Amino acid sequence: MDDYWKQLRWIANRRAWVAISGDIKIIVSENTYDQHLKAHFARLGVGCQTWYKIMQDAHDEWQRQRDITAQLETDLDYWQNLKEPGIQLISLVQLSKK
């Protein structure tokens, strides 16, 4: 038997989870699966969130970090006043006179 079916697999057109154990086919309705999955997560003390919620939270955090990064990138006074070897300040006025 194919190992693929040795765990529950979502079958969209049946709206059910299906697996095969030896000579037994196991079919679990979507609602029953969801109930047991939520209970399993709860027993383990893990929050159960949808893929969309996880991705939305990740996007929100990425956007927050991007906004903070943009603040630093646009604070040119900050960069101009640092005295570090990795920063060069070049007068464009002097360059244009050459």
C-alpha positions as CSV (number, residue, x, y, z in Angstrom):
1,M,0.0,0.0,0.0
2,D,1.1,3.5,-0.8
3,D,2.5,5.3,2.3
4,Y,0.6,8.4,1.2
5,W,-2.6,7.1,2.7
6,K,-1.1,6.2,6.0
7,Q,-2.2,9.5,7.4
8,L,-5.4,11.5,7.1
9,R,-5.6,13.4,3.8
10,W,-8.0,16.2,2.8
11,I,-10.3,15.1,0.0
12,A,-12.0,18.4,-1.1
13,N,-14.8,16.9,-3.2
14,R,-15.9,14.7,-0.3
15,R,-15.3,17.5,2.3
16,A,-13.7,14.8,4.4
17,W,-10.4,13.5,5.7
18,V,-9.4,10.0,4.5
19,A,-6.7,7.5,5.4
20,I,-6.2,3.7,5.0
21,S,-5.0,1.5,7.8
22,G,-4.4,-2.0,6.6
23,D,-7.7,-3.1,5.1
24,I,-9.7,-0.3,6.7
25,K,-10.5,3.0,5.1
26,I,-11.1,5.8,7.6
27,I,-13.3,8.7,6.6
28,V,-13.6,11.6,9.0
29,S,-16.0,14.4,8.3
30,E,-14.7,18.0,8.1
31,N,-16.6,19.0,11.3
32,T,-15.5,16.0,13.3
33,Y,-11.9,16.5,12.2
34,D,-12.0,20.2,13.2
35,Q,-13.5,19.4,16.6
36,H,-10.8,16.8,17.3
37,L,-8.0,19.0,16.0
38,K,-9.0,21.9,18.2
39,A,-9.3,19.6,21.2
40,H,-5.8,18.1,20.4
41,F,-4.3,21.6,20.2
42,A,-6.0,22.5,23.5
43,R,-4.6,19.4,25.3
44,L,-1.1,20.4,24.2
45,G,-1.7,24.0,25.2
46,V,-1.2,25.2,21.7
47,G,-3.4,27.9,20.1
48,C,-5.1,26.7,16.9
49,Q,-5.3,29.4,14.2
50,T,-6.2,29.4,10.6
51,W,-3.6,29.6,7.9
52,Y,-5.1,33.0,7.0
53,K,-4.8,34.3,10.5
54,I,-1.1,33.2,10.8
55,M,-0.2,34.7,7.5
56,Q,-2.0,38.0,8.4
57,D,-0.2,38.2,11.7
58,A,3.1,37.5,9.9
59,H,2.3,40.2,7.3
60,D,1.4,42.7,10.0
61,E,4.7,42.0,11.8
62,W,6.7,42.3,8.5
63,Q,5.0,45.6,7.8
64,R,5.7,46.9,11.3
65,Q,9.4,46.0,10.8
66,R,9.4,47.6,7.4
67,D,7.9,50.8,8.8
68,I,10.6,50.9,11.5
69,T,13.3,50.3,8.9
70,A,11.9,53.1,6.8
71,Q,12.1,55.5,9.8
72,L,15.8,54.7,10.2
73,E,16.5,54.9,6.5
74,T,14.9,58.3,6.2
75,D,16.5,59.9,9.3
76,L,19.4,61.4,7.4
77,D,20.3,63.6,10.3
78,Y,21.0,60.5,12.3
79,W,23.3,59.1,9.6
80,Q,25.0,62.4,8.9
81,N,25.9,63.0,12.6
82,L,27.4,59.5,13.2
83,K,31.2,59.5,13.4
84,E,32.0,56.0,12.2
85,P,34.5,54.6,9.7
86,G,31.7,52.9,7.7
87,I,30.0,56.2,6.9
88,Q,31.3,58.7,4.4
89,L,30.0,62.3,4.0
90,I,30.9,63.8,0.6
91,S,30.1,67.4,-0.2
92,L,28.3,67.6,-3.5
93,V,29.0,71.3,-3.7
94,Q,32.7,70.7,-3.9
95,L,32.3,67.9,-6.5
96,S,30.3,70.2,-8.8
97,K,33.0,72.8,-8.7
98,K,35.7,70.4,-10.1
